[in-house]
């Protein structure tokens, strides 16, 4: 998955893309900031795989890999 495909997939889920940010200078990894229902969500595209940040009640978070259904 490349950046354009990831942005289209996130849009199809109903999120509004705010901005993609490149992680590092030479890496092809990106943070994608999106909004839905007034809340901000973070996605990460790394090595062709899309991940979403899942917050926990303890204040920590973890990254879960998203898989396209269909």
PAGUDO-963091 format. One line per field, with one value per residue (C-alpha): residue in three letters; chain; x, y, z. Coordinates in steps of 0.1 Angstrom, whole numbers, padded with zeros to 4 digits. Example, Ala and Ser with C-alpha at 12.3 -4.5 7.8 and 13.67 -1.06 7.14 Angstrom:
residuo <- [ala, ser]
cadena <- [A, A]
xx <- [0123, 0137]
yy <- [-0045, -0011]
zz <- [0078, 0071]
% end
This chain:
residuo <- [unk, unk, unk, unk, unk, unk, unk, unk, unk, unk, unk, unk, unk, unk, unk, unk, unk, unk, unk, unk, unk, unk, unk, unk, unk, unk, unk, unk, unk, unk, unk, unk, unk, unk, unk, unk, unk, unk, unk, unk, unk, unk, unk, unk, unk, unk, unk, unk, unk, unk, unk, unk, unk, unk, unk, unk, unk, unk, unk, unk, unk, unk, unk, unk, unk, unk, unk, unk, unk, unk]
cadena <- [A, A, A, A, A, A, A, A, A, A, A, A, A, A, A, A, A, A, A, A, A, A, A, A, A, A, A, A, A, A, A, A, A, A, A, A, A, A, A, A, A, A, A, A, A, A, A, A, A, A, A, A, A, A, A, A, A, A, A, A, A, A, A, A, A, A, A, A, A, A]
xx <- [0000, 0014, 0004, -0023, -0040, -0038, -0054, -0082, -0088, -0089, -0114, -0136, -0138, -0154, -0123, -0114, -0076, -0059, -0023, 0002, 0037, 0068, 0086, 0123, 0140, 0149, 0121, 0089, 0068, 0041, 0019, -0016, -0037, -0074, -0106, -0140, -0168, -0147, -0119, -0084, -0070, -0035, -0027, 0008, 0018, 0050, 0065, 0033, 0011, -0015, -0018, -0041, -0033, -0056, -0056, -0060, -0077, -0043, -0031, -0009, -0016, -0007, -0007, -0031, -0027, -0057, -0066, -0088, -0120, -0135]
yy <- [0000, 0034, 0068, 0077, 0043, 0047, 0082, 0069, 0040, 0062, 0085, 0056, 0048, 0082, 0100, 0135, 0137, 0167, 0161, 0134, 0138, 0119, 0100, 0106, 0118, 0086, 0064, 0059, 0059, 0085, 0096, 0105, 0128, 0124, 0137, 0120, 0133, 0161, 0137, 0134, 0100, 0089, 0064, 0052, 0039, 0018, -0006, -0007, -0016, 0008, 0010, 0029, 0042, 0027, 0046, 0028, 0041, 0040, 0068, 0045, 0034, 0007, 0004, -0020, -0031, -0024, -0049, -0040, -0060, -0070]
zz <- [0000, -0009, 0006, -0019, -0014, 0024, 0022, 0000, 0024, 0054, 0036, 0027, 0064, 0070, 0084, 0072, 0065, 0082, 0072, 0065, 0080, 0069, 0096, 0092, 0061, 0042, 0055, 0035, 0066, 0074, 0103, 0090, 0113, 0107, 0123, 0128, 0150, 0164, 0177, 0162, 0153, 0143, 0116, 0105, 0072, 0076, 0051, 0031, 0061, 0077, 0115, 0137, 0172, 0198, 0231, 0265, 0297, 0314, 0291, 0270, 0235, 0210, 0172, 0156, 0120, 0097, 0071, 0041, 0041, 0008]
% end
